[in-house]
Amino acid sequence: MLTIYVDADACPVKDEVYKVARRYALQVFVVANSTMRVPTDALFELVVQVGFGAADDWIAGVIGTADICITSDVPLAARCVANGAVALDPKGRLFNADTIGEAVGVRDLLEELRATGEARGGPAPMTAKDRSRFLSRLDEAVVAARRT
């Protein structure tokens, strides 16, 4: 059964995930390092995993083929893709077997540039266009996963 896993601690699109999950009646595991509010609905379950990397480890340990992970963490996305799942970042970038290698390479390069002081700052703030793109891509990913 198709399940959505949300790396929830800093996820800005949880409400959008809930909207799509309700549309398709999909189970969602909201995985975090601490307690947070999750809508009262049988489809949504909060999983608290305390400790550095514990939430990522839990998701990577249970996610299966054709499941979807929502995360901005590229290494977690790579672990999910290795398990046969797909991952989607909050701005709508899809990570699958065809795209994860490039994403990991770019992440590693930027990390190295930040370490040497040649790159500064982080990602651009979320926009309404980003949220719209995310909603569209999540819907597409759900439809594709349901076909398989």
N, C-alpha and C positions, 0 to 999 in steps of 0.2 A: 504494500500500500504506500503510495506517495506521501512523504512526510516532509515538512519544512522545518529546518533547524535555524534558529536565529542566534548569532553571536551578539548578545543583547546589551552588553555593558555600555557601549558607546554608539549603539545603532540608532540613527535618526529616522528610520523608516518603519518602525514597528507598526504604527497605525496602518500604513499601506499594506504590510504583510497580513494583518488581521482582516483587512477588507477583502483581499484576494482569497485568503483561506476560507472566509465565510462563503464567498461566491461558489467555491468548488467543494466545500465541506471537507477541508483538509486539516489533519492534525498538525499542530505547530508546537514545537518545543522551544521555549524561550530560555536560553541558557546564559546564566550570569554568575558573577562572583559574589553577588549579594542579592538580598531580597529586593524585588521591585514589583510594581503593580502590573498585573496582567488582567485583561478583561475576564469577567466571570462568564465563562463559556466552556462547555465540555471539550471543544476543539483545542483549547489553549492550555498548556501546562508549563509552569515555571520550574526549571531545574537549577538549583543553586549548587555550584561547585567552587568551594573556597580554595584559594591558593593560585600562585602564578602559573598560568597555562592550564589550569585544571578544567576550565570551561571548554577550551579548545580541544584538550585531550578527550573529554567526554564526547563532544560532537564527532570527532574523528573516529572514535571507537564504536559509535553506534550507527553512523550514517551509512546508507546502503545505496545500491545501484538505483538510479532514477530519482533519488531524493534530491532536495535542494537545500543548500546552505546559504544564508544571508550573512555576509561578513565583508569587512574591509581589510581583513588580515590575509595577505597573500599566502603566507606559509600554511595557514589553516585551509585556505581555498585549495592549495596544491594537495594537501592530505585528503580532502574530500574528493577531489577529482581522481586521485589514485584509487579511491574506493568505488569508483564508477558513478559518483554523483556529479552534479554541476553546482557551481557557486555563483553568486551574484553579489556585486558590491552595491552599496546604497545609492550610487549614482547610475546604476544600470549596466555596469560592465560585466559581461558574462565570462565566466571562467569554465572552460571545458578542456578536454584532452587536446584540442587544437590550439588553444590560446594560453594555457597556463604557463608553458615554458617561457614565452615572451614576458608575461607578467612577472614571473619570478626573476628573470634577468634584469628587467627595468627596476624592480624593487631593490635588488642587490646593488645595482649601479648607483641609484639614488642614495642608498644607505652609505655607500663608500664616499660619495661626493659630500654628503653631510658630515661624515667623520673627518674629512680633510678640510672642511670649512668652505668648500667651493659651492655648496648649495645650502640654502637656508629656507626655513619656513616649512609649511605643511600643505595639505590639500586645500583647494579653494573651498569656500563655504558652500553649503547646499543651496540650490536655487529651486524655484518652482519647476523649471524645465528639467532639472535633475530628478525631482520626485516623479514627474510625469513619465520620464524615460524609464525610471525604475519600475513603476507600475506596469508599463507596457511590456518591459522585458520579463518581469516576473510572470505576468499572464502568459506570455509566449513560452516561457520555460515550463510552466505547469501544463499547458496544452501539449507540448512536445513530450514531456515525461509521461503523461497519461496515454499517449499513443503507443509507447513502447511496452 
